[in-house]
Amino acid sequence: HPSSLKSLLEEKTSRLNAALPQLISMAESKEKPEIDVLFGRGGLRTILLDEIAVGKTMHVMQSSENVEAKAGSFLEISRTKRAKARIRMKILYSGKDIEYAKRVLRYRFTEVRVLPGEDFKATIDVYGDRTVIIFGENPAIVRIRDKETAKRFLSFFEASWRKGRRIK
């Protein structure tokens, strides 16, 4: 009956009015992600220093292609600083990168797995509340500071990690 529609609408309006203050509070307190776009070796150096400053376990998915060439000598410096700070790193490489992954195993506080059949076209790095995506030859780097984004990428990393093969 049409009059029941009116009472249904009044009930929904009453529920909405009761929930509205809490919804407004949640929307206002919600963290807004900070996004930085960086480029080249300078951008990579910024990320490598940030990883050490944050000091949390690093979760990385990457291809070995041009890792050293892109980061230069600073990559080795950051590996040493990371080991001194006792920061753990879990790296998941593309299936074609087994030989490179074996070399990376020698670094302290580093765990390595290989995901057969995968060929990563970009690097994804999650540490603390940060998610970093690195791609291209120059390279272009997007750093997102947001707990929820990091949590979602970390969940994806962990699922892929479980599928990965340990190497020796």
C-alpha positions in Angstrom: 0.0 0.0 0.0 1.3 3.5 -0.8 1.1 4.7 2.8 3.5 1.9 3.8 6.1 3.5 1.4 5.9 6.7 3.4 6.5 4.9 6.8 9.4 2.9 5.2 11.0 6.1 4.0 10.6 7.7 7.4 12.2 4.7 9.0 15.2 4.8 6.6 15.5 8.6 7.2 15.6 8.1 10.9 18.3 5.4 10.6 20.4 7.6 8.3 20.1 10.6 10.7 21.2 8.4 13.6 24.2 7.1 11.6 25.1 10.4 10.0 27.3 11.9 12.7 29.4 8.8 12.8 29.7 8.6 9.0 30.8 12.3 8.9 33.4 11.7 11.6 34.8 8.7 9.8 35.0 10.7 6.5 36.8 13.6 8.2 39.3 11.5 10.1 40.2 9.2 7.2 43.8 9.6 6.2 44.3 11.0 2.8 47.2 9.2 0.9 50.3 11.2 0.2 51.6 10.5 -3.3 55.1 11.4 -4.6 56.3 11.0 -8.2 60.1 10.7 -8.6 62.4 10.0 -11.5 65.7 8.5 -12.3 68.6 7.5 -10.0 67.9 10.5 -7.7 64.4 9.1 -7.2 65.7 5.6 -6.5 68.2 7.0 -4.0 65.4 8.8 -2.2 63.4 5.6 -2.0 66.5 3.5 -0.8 67.1 6.1 2.0 63.5 6.2 2.9 63.4 2.4 3.3 66.2 2.6 5.8 64.7 5.6 7.6 61.4 3.8 8.0 63.2 0.7 9.3 60.4 -1.9 8.6 60.6 -5.2 6.7 60.7 -4.6 3.0 58.5 -6.7 0.7 59.6 -6.5 -2.9 58.4 -8.0 -6.2 60.8 -7.3 -9.0 62.6 -8.4 -12.1 66.4 -8.5 -12.0 66.6 -6.5 -15.3 68.9 -3.6 -14.8 68.6 -3.4 -11.0 72.2 -2.4 -10.6 72.2 -0.2 -13.7 69.2 1.8 -12.6 70.3 2.3 -9.0 74.0 2.5 -9.5 76.6 2.1 -6.7 74.1 3.4 -4.2 72.3 0.1 -4.3 75.3 -1.6 -2.6 75.6 1.2 -0.1 71.9 0.9 0.9 72.3 -2.9 1.2 75.1 -2.4 3.7 73.1 0.3 5.6 70.1 -2.0 5.7 72.1 -4.9 7.1 73.6 -2.7 9.8 70.1 -1.5 10.8 69.0 -5.2 10.7 66.1 -4.5 8.4 64.7 -7.6 6.9 63.9 -7.9 3.2 61.8 -10.4 1.4 62.2 -10.3 -2.4 60.1 -12.2 -4.9 61.7 -12.4 -8.4 60.3 -13.4 -11.7 60.8 -17.0 -12.7 63.5 -16.1 -15.2 65.6 -14.5 -12.5 66.8 -17.6 -10.6 70.6 -17.0 -11.1 70.3 -13.4 -10.0 68.1 -14.4 -7.1 70.8 -16.8 -5.9 73.4 -14.0 -5.8 71.0 -11.8 -3.8 70.7 -14.6 -1.1 74.2 -13.7 0.1 73.0 -10.5 1.7 72.2 -10.6 5.4 68.6 -10.3 6.5 67.4 -11.2 3.0 64.9 -13.9 2.0 64.4 -14.7 -1.6 61.8 -16.6 -3.6 61.1 -17.1 -7.3 57.7 -17.1 -8.8 57.8 -19.5 -11.8 56.0 -18.4 -14.9 55.8 -14.7 -13.9 57.7 -11.8 -15.5 57.3 -8.6 -13.5 57.3 -5.5 -15.6 57.5 -3.2 -12.6 58.9 -3.3 -9.1 56.5 -3.2 -6.2 58.0 -2.4 -2.8 56.0 -2.3 0.4 57.5 -1.1 3.7 55.8 0.4 6.7 52.9 2.5 5.5 54.5 3.0 2.1 53.9 1.4 -1.3 56.4 2.1 -4.1 55.9 1.2 -7.8 59.0 1.6 -10.0 58.8 1.2 -13.8 60.5 2.2 -17.1 64.0 2.7 -18.1 64.6 6.1 -16.6 62.7 5.0 -14.1 59.5 6.6 -13.0 58.7 6.0 -9.3 55.3 6.4 -7.5 55.5 6.4 -3.7 52.2 6.2 -1.8 52.0 6.8 1.9 48.8 5.2 3.1 48.3 2.4 5.6 45.3 0.9 3.7 47.1 0.9 0.3 50.2 -0.7 1.9 48.0 -3.3 3.7 46.4 -4.3 0.4 49.6 -4.5 -1.5 51.2 -6.5 1.4 48.3 -8.9 1.2 48.9 -9.4 -2.5 52.7 -9.9 -1.8 52.1 -12.5 0.9 49.7 -14.5 -1.4 52.4 -14.4 -4.1 55.1 -15.2 -1.6 53.3 -18.4 -0.6 53.2 -19.5 -4.2 56.9 -18.7 -4.7 59.7 -21.3 -4.8 62.5 -21.2 -2.2 65.9 -21.2 -3.8 69.2 -22.4 -2.4 
